Amino acid sequence: MSAQSVHQAYKNNSVSTASPGELTLMLYNGCLKFLGKAKIAIAEKNIQEKNTNLQKAQKIIQELMMTLNMDIEVSKSMMQMYEYMNHRLIEANMKNDTAIIEEVEAYVLDFRDTWKQVIQLNRQKQFTTGGQA
């Protein structure tokens, strides 16, 4: 088995065994990865690579939008932010603007870091209540 196929098997297993919270965290991290690649592509004047990575980031944001539970009040605000971020990435793609990408990156980082804290708090709560959360 090659190193690449071992890595792919590990990634597949990580996704299939992750909790919904961990999957959301993976989406945020993937989005950040693609935004970083898009900025590099702009610096290298590689328009196709920039376009591909910004579209991947947009697809992740769209996936995050689809997972929102709109019965929860905060989801309405999150939906507006996701729509704004998606719109800004379209603009960044048209203008080759790394400043816009960095703006979106900051929002994604905030969401990711907040989500990471929620996961940690839930784990602590489960641990202190003996898994009876």
Secondary structure, 3 states (H helix, E strand, C coil): CCHHHHHHHHHHHHHHHCCHHHHHHHHHHHHHHHHHHHHHHHHCCCHHHHHHHHHHHHHHHHHHHHHCCCCCHHHHHHHHHHHHHHHHHHHHHHHCCHHHHHHHHHHHHHHHHHHHHHHHHHHHHHHHCCCCC
